[in-house]
Amino acid sequence: MNIIINLIVYLIVFGLIWWAVNLLPLPAPIGQIVRVLFIILLILIILSAVGIIPGNYLPPIRL
């Protein structure tokens, strides 16, 4: 249950950061690079939450 709560909190924070970065007036090539990096980060978060890769780089969130 704690893993699910951590995943939900990480995805909410990820979404807020994604939204804030989209508000920035970035040039097209830089915006594309940032978008690709965010997608890679999202994949890493999901894979570590499922347990496919170790998630030692993600600090545990205690509510």
Secondary structure as UniProt FT lines:
FT   HELIX           2..23
FT   HELIX           28..50
FT   TURN            56..57
//
